[in-house]
């Protein structure tokens, strides 16, 4: 019986605190893809270029990356509940302010504050869910992954539905939903036990000195460049109405959720994590290349199909990074995320610039190349990754704490 089958039986029998945290997690992950369908509308409404509007992703993920060094420091001192509430409060304030922006510079700045709040929240949510969940960690992790997939799927849909009236409404809608999440967690979630050891700001960076974690993070860095080229640059290439773009990315998100939660564990059980990851990265590279050179219909199909490969990759990378580091899991998680989110910040800025310097096809050529480089890192480091994972498997099975990965 695999992890999905083991966790599914107790998935729905959870305390209110777990559902409150999982529900807020859905909204938090919705914020990542929320702006996808309305990027052209924002550019038109604020008289901005595609490159300027893409900074909405860059500022968001740049702050998220840096904040990963801070989240463990904060949560180990004030506790998981207060960290969640602080993150939600930041999102409510800055998402609301984003909707009032009169210039793209203001909007980019408010998205940066939003990214800080989201980092505080998502870096703590899984640990809180596991601590409060019934049915063991398998059910809790499955619930968290389901929330992630649902949020990634529904974010573009909400952005399209509200953004069709005004590009400002999705930001106000997110602020409202996160305020509801804040109230639910306040009411239903009790304070969680704090770690026995407080985390320092340098611990995540020190963890990257471990060869296995550094290799996983490096591979994930190149993969994330590909991922966020698809997410942030493709809406300009498709050039569709918010409704149509939202529908495309909703279908993309559904595939991401299904392949992340259901398909990836089965593929891993049959073929092994490294083979699945390497194969999925190569297939993603081929898909992105066809997306860049195909006609409009082909681009739509390839955009949706990329969700399947991204879903597989997200799950495997999470488990790979969990298993190769000798640092405590929350610390290893922070170091890993610190590296990979820089690519999420870089891709939305570089893709439009590369188009300006060359043509519309080349950003996808670059994205395909980075996916292949990510696969090459896995292949070159496969023996070390496998050996280190095997050596640490028993250690991690009894280790206190749970790593958090915002896929």
C-alpha positions, -999 to +999 in steps of 0.1 A: +000+000+000+015+034-010+015+066+009-016+079-009-036+048-001-024+048+035-033+084+041-065+086+022-086+066+047-081+091+075-078+122+053-113+135+060-114+127+097-094+157+109-098+182+138-112+217+130-077+232+136-063+211+107-091+221+083-087+258+093-050+256+085-055+236+053-082+260+041-059+290+047-032+271+028-054+267-002-058+305-003-021+311+003-012+289-027-040+306-048-020+338-044+009+324-066-012+319-097-038+345-090-023+372-112-017+348-142-050+355-161-049+392-154-013+400-163-023+416-197-051+435-180-028+448-153-003+459-180-031+477-199-046+492-167-013+506-154+002+514-188+031+490-181+051+466-203+052+428-199+086+431-183+074+456-157+043+435-149+064+403-146+081+420-116+050+411-097+064+375-096+100+387-091+094+408-061+071+382-046+095+353-049+127+373-042+113+383-008+100+347-003+135+334-009+152+357+015+124+352+041+132+315+042+162+323+062+140+341+088+109+319+091+126+292+112+142+319+134+108+334+140+087+303+145+112+287+168+108+317+191+072+327+189+056+294+180+038+280+150+004+296+157+017+331+160+039+327+130+009+316+109-012+345+121+016+370+114+020+357+079-018+359+073-019+394+087+008+405+062-010+389+033-043+406+043-027+440+045-005+439+014-030+421-009-056+447+000-031+475-006-021+459-040-057+464-051-054+501-045-022+506-065-020+535-090+013+524-106+031+492-114+059+502-089+034+504-061+019+471-071+053+454-072+062+468-038+030+455-022+035+421-038+069+420-020+051+425+013+027+398+003+056+375-004+069+380+031+036+371+046+032+341+024+067+328+033+059+330+070+026+312+065+035+284+041+069+276+058+049+268+090+016+254+077+028+218+071+045+215+105+013+228+121-009+204+101+012+174+110+013+184+147-025+187+149-036+160+124-053+127+131-042+096+113-004+102+112+019+121+091+009+104+058-026+118+060-014+152+071+011+155+042-015+143+017-039+169+030-012+196+027-003+185-009-040+185-018-043+220-005-013+231-025-027+215-057-062+229-051-048+264-045-026+263-076-056+252-097-081+277-082-059+307-081-060+314-119-098+306-119-104+332-091-082+357-109-102+352-141-136+355-125-129+386-104-104+401-129-128+401-157-146+430-140-114+447-128-078+437-123-081+451-088-108+427-075-086+395-073-064+413-048-093+424-027-108+389-029-076+373-016-074+398+013-109+389+023-103+351+021-071+354+041-089+374+067-114+346+070-085+322+074-070+344+101-102+343+121-106+305+117-070+299+129-075+323+158-106+304+169-097+267+161-059+264+164-042+261+197-005+270+201+018+242+190+049+230+209+080+250+201+112+232+189+136+222+216+164+242+199+160+277+185+170+281+149+196+307+140+196+328+108+227+311+095+216+275+101+199+271+067+230+284+049+252+260+069+229+231+059+237+238+022+272+228+029+259+192+028+266+178-007+233+160-010+211+190-001+232+213-022+228+190-052+190+188-048+188+226-043+209+232-074+188+209-096+156+225-082+169+259-090+172+252-127+138+234-127+121+263-110+134+286-137+115+265-162+084+262-140+081+300-136+088+308-172+056+288-179+037+304-151+047+340-156+056+344-193+031+321-210+000+343-203+015+370-226+022+345-253-013+331-252-028+366-251-063+355-241-091+371-222-090+366-184-118+339-186-100+319-213-066+323-197-081+313-163-096+282-178-062+272-193-044+276-160-072+259-141-068+228-162-030+232-158-035+233-120-058+203-120-031+182-137-005+196-113-026+185-083-035+150-097+001+142-107+015+156-075-007+138-051-017+106-069+005+098-099+040+108-086+040+084-056+030+055-078+057+063-103+083+066-076+072+032-061+077+015-095+107+033-111+125+051-082+126+088-075+157+097-095+146+080-127+111+096-124+126+130-118+151+128-146+126+115-170+100+141-160+124+170-164+134+159-199+097+156-209+090+190-194+119+204-215+104+189-247+070+202-238+082+237-232+102+237-265+071+227-284+051+253-265+075+280-277+075+270-314+039+256-318+008+275-330-017+290-306-036+257-301-004+238-295+007+264-270-025+260-250-022+222-250+014+223-240+008+248-212-019+225-197+002+194-202+032+210-184+011+209-152+015+171-152+053+172-153+055+201-128+032+181-104+055+151-105+087+172-102+073+191-072+066+159-052+098+142-060+120+172-053+103+176-019+109+140-009+145+141-024+154+171-003+138+156+028+159+125+025+195+137+017+203+162+044+217+155+078+204+188+092+170+190+110+143+189+084+130+225+090+165+238+086+172+218+055+138+230+041+147+266+046+181+262+029+166+243+000+138+268-005+162+297-002+181+285-033+152+274-055+130+304-050+157+327-064+150+310-098+113+317-094+122+354-089+146+354-119+125+337-146+096+362-147+121+390-152+145+374-176+119+358-199+105+391-212+140+406-214+152+376-235+122+381-258+132+418-262+167+409-270+159+380-294+124+368-303+094+352-286+107+316-291+140+320-273+127+323-237+112+288-241+145+275-255+162+288-224+135+273-202+139+239-219+177+241-214+174+248-177+151+218-173+177+196-190+205+211-168+183+202-137+181+166-150+218+165-157+226+175-120+204+146-109+222+122-132+257+134-122+249+132-085+227+102-086+250+078-067+257+103-039+220+113-036+209+077-034+235+066-009+230+096+013+192+092+012+196+055+023+219+064+051+196+091+065+163+073+060+163+057+095+175+089+111+147+110+095+121+084+104+124+092+141+135+128+138+113+154+154+101+182+132+088+183+096+102+201+066+080+225+047+083+229+009+061+256-009+060+238-042 
